[in-house]
């Protein structure tokens, strides 16, 4: 289990010293599960969503290595070609255009048959938000993208109301 403080945007393992001690902050428990999940976008294009594993050996073990990875947490330092886009945990990126540019580029690569991986730490909030935005770039109506990701990827995807609003307002150009 992981304990999360959404106000601080941090999480820690249950049973370890809390990283947030603010008396007015609510902390919630989350069961972690591993993602190495193919996501079929509305057009049929496939991308992979991945969570970060604690063991480096497990973290980068794959049946097939990605051609490119787009990650939303600095923990990611895989041996394959990749970029890390700033995106706060439990938040939304401050540079919408930067995220859109990176997602548009990975969509082109995925449509060309490259194996593309997206990931953060748990692969729910930031990764789920990015997959929803990618689906919008792939032609999905923004108002339906959150429900689509939860139905077609993971029911826990997109963790906050701010992330839901971000997807609904995501610009395609």
Secondary structure, 3 states (H helix, E strand, C coil): CEEEECCCCEEEECCCCCCCCCCCCCEEEECCCCCEEEEECCCCCEEEEECCCCCHHHHCCCCCCCCEEEECCCCCCCCCCEEECCCCCCCCCCCHHHHHHHHHHHHHHHHCCCCEEEECCCCCHHHHHHHHHHHHHCCCCHHHHHHHHHHHCCCCCCCCHHHHHHHHCCCCC
